[in-house]
Every structure is written in C-alpha cells, then in structure tokens.
Amino acid sequence: MKRLPEIFDVFILGAGPAGLCAAIRLLEMGYTVGMLEQEQFPRPQIGESLSPGIRNIFEYLNAKHLLEDPTYLENCAAKVIWENKEQVYNRPAQIKGGIIVDRSKLDQDLLEFTVSKGLHIIQPAKLKQALNSENGWLLEITAGLDEFKISSKIVLDAKGRKGTLLKERMSIAPSAVAVWTHIETNSACNEALIEAVEEGWLWGSPVCGNRYRIMTFTDPIALKKNSESHLLEVIRKTKLFSPFVNKIGGEAIETCSVTSFVNQNPWNNGFIKIGEAAFTLDPLSSTGVEKAMRFSLQVAIAINTYLKDPDSPHPKDFYEEKLIESVVSHAHWTADYYRNAWTSNEKTEFWTKRTNFQLDVSKNETDFTLKLEKEFNTNGILFEKKQEPIPVDFILYRFWNEEIVVSPHATFKTVYAISKDSIVLKEALLHPNLERPSVYLDQIELFPFLKNINGKVVSSIVAHLNTTIGIEKSKKILVFLLSNHLLVVDKKEQEFNHYL
C-alpha cells in the first residue's frame, strides 16, 4: 500500500462502479482521493446486465477498453410477455445495445484502472467509526490487525444497498424481493426473457461462464418459506420459463430485497451518499449501474464546487436537485410501466400495491424528503417524444427572408448548470413544447443565443453562425427552434423582447 497522505480531499467508502466513477473524475480534477473497500477483489457480484448508456460513461472516463473483454456478451435479443398475456413480443438484438459483463472482473479492472490514475486504496478493511470535525471527517479504520485514522475534507459513502441502515431509508416503491438461481446452458440459449405473472415478474438472461440466470421479483408476503418451491411454482405458470423447470435445482436458490428506496438525509455535513447508498432503482429498469455512475459524475461536480467554496449553498442544493430528479422520474416511469402489464388488474399483493402506491414521508421527515415529496406529487413522468425526420433545408429556406423572434410563450428562469466542472447559475428556457427547462441546445447556451438572433432575418443569422459553429450545426439548431415554435415569424410577437 502506498504511503497515505496526511489528509485527503475526498475519501470514498466502497469500490463499486459508483465510487470508482466519482474517484476517476475527482482525480482528473487534481484532488487527493482515497478509498476503503471491505472485500478483497475479485468478489462475486450480481448486476451484470448493463444498459446501453454505460458505454458512453466508460468512454467519457477513457475506460471503454474495459468493456471489450471477449467473454462479455453483447447484443442479446429478448422475448417479452408484458402487456398481453397471449402475445410474445420479440425484441431484436441491437448493435451497441446492452452488455452482460462479469461484474467481479469488471469491478476489479475498473479499480486497477482507477489506482493507476492515483487512487489510494485500502483493501480489505472496515470503517470502525466516522467523527465529524471542524476540518472535515476523522475516520477510524481497521485492516486486519492494524488500526489507524484518516482525515478527509469530504466522505463519499458508496457502500451500496447492503451498507445502508434500514433507519436511513425511505421507500419510494412497494416492498419487493428477488429470488434467483442459475442453470447450466450452452451457446444456443442466448436471449433474454421477461414475463409478467400474477405473483410478479420474471427475468432470465445468459451470463458469463455458460450459465443462465433466472430471477423472479415478487411481494415478500407472497414468498413462501421455501424459496426453491416458490421459484418453481411461479415458473410452472409461465410460457417462456416453464421449459427450464426440470433444470432448476443444481445451483443454490438465493434471495435478496430489491425494494427501491432513497436515503432520507443523503448530504450530511460533507458525508455524502452516492450510488445505491443514495437511492436504489426498481430492477425493472435494468439501468441501476448506469444511473449510479451518471449520478456520481454529477456528484463529482458538486464536490469540486464545494471544495473551492465550502460556504456556498449551491453544491448541496444541486446534489439534492439531481437526486430528486432521478428518483421522481424513475418512480413515475416504473409505476406507469407496471400499470401497462396485463396483470395490473389482478388482485394480488404485488400488482395491487404498485397500482395504488403513494409516497409517505410522515415517518421520515427531513428537509430533503419534504422536497422530494413535493416533486413526487407534482411531477408526472416525462416521455421522450418520437421525432419524425425533419426536412431541414425545406423548413429553413421557407423562412429564409423572414424576420424571426422568440415565442411569447417562452420564459426564462434561473437554474443550476455545469460549466468547467463547477456548478453555476444560468438562465434556462421554458416553453410548452419543451419537456424540461433547457440551458443548452447541442452545447449552445440558449439565453445569449436567442438574445443575439431575436428580431433578425434567418439568412443573416445563418451567415453569422456559419463563422462560429458551422453551417450544419447552425441549420440544425435553427430548424429545431422553428419546428418546435420556440422561434416564430409573427412580428406581433416582438412583445417578448422584454425577456431578452
């Protein structure tokens, strides 16, 4: 182990993807980063099915080569029974789609990559006590027979679901439990299976090592004492999984809680939760690792801003805003997806609870949970609109000699944004045709952009923009604004000028 610094800028508890992602970014920003991991790597870890967006994150971290292991499985097709009990939906394989990895190997490779960037790792070791002080945190650590103390300005808790105390959690969905096992398989069994049943739903997928994992997600009340008989009983009722019944029994049957929750006090005096220590997603989304790593990238920005100005309220507010945004959007998306299942009208514990779930913070009231409750009860799910191909040149030249102005239905409000790895305040555009307030469009800041082009002729705007951002990008941005009526031709609408 390398000689440890006298004080760390940031010390991270847990060497999973969320903690390592934050560590890489903070090291790139020039901070001294340490990490404690309780287990010796490699170690068994589920969560091998990673969503397509994980590729962009690894590329951003300059670590995309870690996903190029020949033993990892890519572009799996899927069979799905969800909205209609009688219909099997075939989801074809997608190039650069999801990827199934060996998490024990990937986590070890990512840890070694982060150590090569300058991370100080203490492994295996345990946190005995964390004490808050004027200068940050004093951590008492045990590693084998050794005990020592470490000082850090910031502590990031990335210990995951298992490292979070029950009293710290607030459920954001009904209780759920997973029961799973593996069966030996061959290359012919190479597609994923998803099926809704009365007791819950099942997921099956090939995993590394010529094995096939079968998991059922159900309500804890419905889970009988014998988890093996419960799994078999559910599988016998299915169409997609019933052929596997006679193959189950060779491997152990395992169970774990998969209830979605959020930490009720996730930013506490510089002791900050990230990854599954902050919030856990419903397994329905299959985006847990991706979401955790994306949130870690945002947390790194908040930490950078905090270390530069510890008295600023912006880092904590930004962190809580992004956490609430993730929790609310995921919870509403999940609830809506469950409502679309054919079983949603079945009077069983699993489906009834998901149809009628209400967030209750009465037993978990904190400043954070009250903010979460407000957003949870006012914001519905945001669906991504399917955009038809836009005839760019046709639309643009239709308005070529027209004077355009910003729509009177547009307004601006001050929001948090990111600039040069720090949190800043920016003006965001609001409009009925936008799903959310937008500060940037294709990396162009909208407020000064619209201010500069308001009231000008399209041809002159294109000529000017061509000298700064290029003709194709200029045309793309203008057509988006025109086609969504953020920019309009009606000269009467110049009354909006006072916003600019």
N, C-alpha and C positions, 0 to 999 in steps of 0.2 A: 504493500500500500504506500502510495506517495505520501510525503510529509504534508500534513494538513495545515492550511492557513490558520492564523490566529482567529480570524473572523471571516465568515462567509457573507457575501452579499445575499445569496439565496441558498437555502438548504431544502432538499426535496425528500420526502418520505415515500418510498415506493418506486420501483424501477420498471413499471409497466409503460405502455405506449404514451399515456398522458404525461407522466412525469418526465420521460425521456424527451418528448417533443418540446416541452417547456424548457428543459435543460439546454437543448441544442440552440434554441433561439436566444436564450439569455447568455450563453457562452459566446455566440456570434456578436452580441451587443457589448461584449467586453467584461462581463461580470464574473466573479468568482463563485462557482456553483459546486455544491457538494450534494451527495445523495446517500441515503441509507436504504438498504434492501434486506428484508428479513430472511428471504430464502436464498439458497445457493442456486445459481443458474447452471445449466438449463433445468427447468422445472415444468411439470405438466400444467397446461392452461387451456381452458376452452375459450370460445370466441374466435374460432379460426376463419369463419366466413366473413370476409371484409367487403364492404360496398365499393363500387367503382371509384367514388371520390377519394378513396385512400391513396390512389396513385398520384393525384395532384399534390397531396400533402407530402408524400415521400420525395417527390420531385422538387418541391419547394425547399425541403430540408437537405437537398443534394444527397439523398439516400435512396433513390429509386432502384439502385442496383441490388438493394436488399430484398426486393420483391421478385427478382429474376432467378430465383432458385428453381432448378428443373424439377424438383419434387413437388412444387406447388401446383395446384390445379386451377386452371383458368377456363373462362367461357363455358360454364356449365349451363345446359338447358334446364327447364323446370316444367313439371306438371302441377297444376293448381286446381283444387276444388274449393271454391270460396263463396261466390255469390249465388251459385246454383248447385244444388246437391247432385244433380244428374249430369252436369256438364264438366268435362275436364278441359281446362284451358292450357294450351301448350305455349309456354314462353320460350322462344328460341334463344340459343346462346348468342351473346353479344361480344364482338371484338372489343377489347379493353373494358370489359364489364367487371363483375366482381371477381375476387380471387380467394381461394381457400389455401391457407398457409398452415404451417406447423408453428403454432404460437410459441412453443418452448424454444424453437430455433430462432424465429424471427425476433423475439424479445431479447434473446442473448446477443444476436447480431447487432440489434439496434443499441443495446447497452455498450458493446465493444466499440461501435462507431462513435457513440457519444463520449466515451472515455478518451478516444483518440482526438477529440476536439478540446479536451482539457477538463472533463468532469472528474471530480474526486469521489470515488465510490467506496463505501464501507459495506461489506457483504461477506457472510451473513451477519446481521446484527439486529438488535432490538432497541427501540426507544423506551427508556425507563421512565423519563419524566421530561416535560417541557415547561419551563418557567419564563414568564414574561418579565422583561426588564426595561429600563429606560432606553437602552441601546438595541432592543430587539428581543431575541429569544435565546435562552440558555438551555441546551439540550443535553440530557444525561443519557449516555448510550452504553450498552453492554455488547461486547463482541467476544464470544467465548468466555474466557476467564478475565478479560480486560474490561475495565470501566473507565470512561473518560467523558469530558464535557466539551461541547462545541457551541460557539456563539455564532448567531446569524441574524442579519437585519430582518430577513423575511423567511418564513417557513411555508412551503407548499406541501399540503397533505394530499398525496396521490396514492394512498394505501388501498383504494378501491372499496367495493361493496363490503368485503369482509372486515375491513379496518374501520368501518363506521359504526359507532354505537347506536343502538336502537333508539335511545332517548334523543339523539341528534336528528333523527329522520322525520320527515313529514311525507306521508303517502300522497302521490299525485295520480294514483290509479288504484283500482281494487286489488286485493291481495292475489298473488299468483305463485304457483310453484312449478318447477320443471322436473320431469322425470326422464332420464335418458340412459341409453346403452349403445354399444357398438355391435356390429356383426361383421364377420369376415366377408370380404367381397372380392370382386375382380374388376377388370377394366370395363366390363360390359355394363356395370351398374354405375353410370357416370352422370346421372341427372339428379337434380333436387326435387323433392316432393313436398307439397304444402296442402293440408286438408283441414277444413273446419268440421268438427263433430259436436255432438251435444255437450260433451264434457269439457270442451275447449278446442284446441287445435294441435296439429302435429307438423313437425318439420323433419325432413330427412335429407341428408346430403353426404356425398362422398367426402372423406377427409384423408389427409396424407397417411401413408402407411397401409394402403389397400384395405381400408376399413370404411364402413358406412355407419354414420351416426343417426339414430332415431330419437327424437325428443318429443314429448307431449307436454303441453302447457295447460294447466287446469287450476281450478279453485282448490285451496287447501282443504276445504270441507269435503270435497269430492274425493280426495286422495285417501285411499284405504291404507290400513297399517302395512299391508304387504305391497310395496311399490312395484314388485315384479308382476303380481297378478293384476294390479291396476293398469299397468302399461299394456299387458297382453289383452286385457278386457277391452280397452279403448281401441287397440289396433285391429281387433277382430271385427269391429263395427265399420271399419274404413274400406274404401275401394282401392286406394293407392298403396296402403301399407300392409293390408292383410296377407299378401304373399310372403311377408317376412316373419310371420308368426312362428313358424317352426324353426327359424334360425336364431331366435332370441333365447338366451339362457347361458350361452357360453361365456359371456362377459358380465361383470358386475353391473347392477342397476343402481344408478346414482340419482340423488335428488338435491335440489337447492332452491332457495327463494329467488324469485325473479320479479318481485313487486317493485314497481317504479316509485322512486322517492327523490326528494330533494333535501339537502341539508338545511336546517332551519336557521343557521347562523354561519353562512359559508365564508364570510370575511370577518375575522375576529382579531383585531389588533395586530394585523400583519401575519396571522396564522390563517392560511387561505386554502380552501378546498378546491381541488381540480379533479377532472376525470370522474370516475364513479364514486369518489368520496364527496363530490359536489351534487351530482344527480345521476340517476340511472334511467335508462330508456326501456320501454317495453321491447321484448325480444322480437316482436312483430316487425320492427323497422329494419333489423339487421345492420344498423348503422352505428352501433354503440362505440366501437373503436374510432371510427371516423369522427363522430360528433365530439368525443372526448379529446381527440387530438386538435380539432379545429378550435375548441374552446381553450385549450392550452396555448394556442398561438395568440388568442386574444388576451389571455391572462398575462402572457409574457409582455405584451404592450402595456398593460396596466401596471405591472411590476416596474418596468423601465420608467414609466412616468412617475410612479410613487418614489422610487429611489432618487430621482432627480429633484422631487419636491414632495417630501413626506407630509406637508401640511395641506396639500391640495385635496379637495374632496372628489376630484374627477376620477382618479383610478378606481376607488371603491364603487362609486356610482356607475361608472362604465361597466365594471365587472358584474355588478348586480343586474344592470340593464340587459347585458348579453346573456346572462344565465337565465333570467326570467323569460327572455325572448325564446331561448332554446326550449325551456320547459313547456311554455304555453303552446308554442307551435307544434311540438311533438305530441303533447297530450291531446290536443284537438284533432290532429291528424290521425292518431291511433284510435280515438273514440269513434271518429267517422268511419274508419276502415272496419272496425268491429261491427258497426251498425249495418254495413253493407253485406255482412256474412249471412248466408242462408239460415244459420242457426240463431240469428239475433232475436227471433220471435219465440224461441224455445224457452220454456220456463225452468231453466237450470241455473244453478248458482253462478256459474262462470259468465253466462251471457246476460242474465238479468242485471247483475252488478255493473257490467260495462255499459249497458244501455242507460242506466239511471245514476251513474256516478256524479257526485257533487264534491267539489273541493271544500274541506272543512279545516280551518286553521285555528279553531277555538282552543284546542289543546296545545297548539304550537305557535302562539302569537309572539312574533318578533317584528322588528321594523321591516325585515326582509320578507317574511311570509305575508305580511299585510299588503306589501307592494305586489307580491305575486298573486294574491287573491284578487286584487283589483284588476290586474291584467287578465287573469284567468277567466274572470266572469264577464269581461267586456270585449275581449278579442276572440273572434272566431278563427277557424282555420283559413289560411291563405293558400289557394290553389294556384299552381303555376299554369298560366294560360298557354294554350297551344297556339303558337303563332303560325299563320299561313305565310308562305313566301311572299315577300313584298317586292313589287316591281319598282326598284329603287329609281332608276332613271326616268321611268314614266311619271312617277309622283313628283320627282324633283323638278323636271322640266315643265311640268304642268304649272308650277308656281314660279318658274324661272324669273319672270319680270315683276313678281308681286312683292309688295312690302309686307313683312310678317311681324307679328307682335306676340307676346306671351299671353296665353289664355287668361281671361278674367277669373276662371275657376281655379287657377293656380295660386297657391300661397307658399310662404316660406316659414320655417320655424328652426330655431337653434337646436342642434343635436350634437351628440358626441360623434367624432370621426377619428380616423387614424391618419397621421401624417408623419413620415420619417420615424416610424417606430414609437411614436408618442400619441397620447390622446389629446385632441384639440377640439375646440368648438367650431362648428361650421353651420352654414345655412343650408337646410335641406328643402327640396321641392316637394310639395304635397299637391296631389291632383286626384280626382275620382278615378282616373284611368291608371293610376299607379297603385300597386299593392301596398307599398310602404313608403315612408319618406326617403327621398333619394338625394344624396350629396353628390355622387359621381355617376357619370354615364360613360362607360368604356374608358375609365380612368380620367375623364374630363370633369372638372368641378363645375357643376351646373349653374350655381348662382352667378359667378362672374361671367361665365359663358353666355348665359341668357341676357345678362345686363349689357354685354357688348354687342349682341346681334339684334336686340329688341328695336323694332322700327326700321330695319334695314331691308334692302332688296335681296332676294335669295341669290341672284347671280353674283352680287358683290360679296355676300357672305362666303360663298364657296371659294371665290378667288382669294379672299383674305385667309381663310382657313387652310387652303392648299399650301400656303407658305409656312404653316406651323405644324399641322398634323397630317397633311397629305390628303389627296383628293378622295380616295376610297373611304377613309375614316370620316372625313367631313360629310360626304354624301350619306353614309350610314347613320350618323348621329342626327343629321337634319331630317331625314326621312322618318326615323323613329319618332322624333318630336312632332313632326307634322301628322303622321298617320295616327298618333295617339291623341291628337288635338291639344298638345301642350303648347304648340305654336299654331297660330291661326292667321288668316288673311284679313278678316273683317276689321277695318280701320276704326270702327266704333269701339273696338276693344282696347284701344290705347289708353283707356282709363286705368288700366292695370299698371301704368308706368310708375305710379307712386310706390309700388312694391320694390322697384329697382332704383 
